[in-house]
Amino acid sequence: MSKQTGERKINPQLVFYLLLALSIFLVDQLIKQSLALSFLPGQGFPIVKKIFHITLVFNRGIAFGLFPNFPLPFLIIGIVTFVLFFFIQNGLNKGSKLAISLISAGTLSNFFDRVRFGYVIDYLDFRIWPVFNLADVAISLSIILLLWQLIKHRSGGRNSEYNDVPHTFPYRSDKCI
């Protein structure tokens, strides 16, 4: 809050990451809704024949159809991550904020499907990989980004961004056993 006016100052970085998460959530939901209204499960159309198709699939597992009877713990982890983001976001570097924004968008979009339908709507079909959706892409990119930061940090690739911010993630290698 501002001492003089009693007003809260809006953090533009937080607004950016929230808008990014909201945009991914909305685009994924719009695509899912459009496909669910236009096709039956298993139906779709080719973008590049025999390579990449849009195919409507109802997924009762988590990302890429893994763990079909075990989604609840993964959903809880995603929701807790999203909530924690608002409490610790000032102590995170930009890469971690981006990753949490992506994982939050993906988790919430798939959670929204699961609450509404009892399954997640997937549609990106590369024919050599299980069908997935934009939310899964966001989650996967966030994990890759967090792992890349961890590897970069642990290998000594520190930059001023890491040195200026409390080390919430990646953790400080000098504190490791």
Secondary structure, DSSP 8 states (H G I E B T S, - for coil): --TTT------HHHHHHHHHHHHHHHHHHHHHHHHHHH--TT-EEEEETTTEEEEEEEE-SSGGG-STT--HHHHHHHHHHHHHHHHHGGGS-HHHHHHHHHHHHHHHHHHHHHHHHSSEEEEEE-SSS--B-HHHHHHHHHHHHHHHHHHHHHTT---HHHHTS--SSS--GGG--
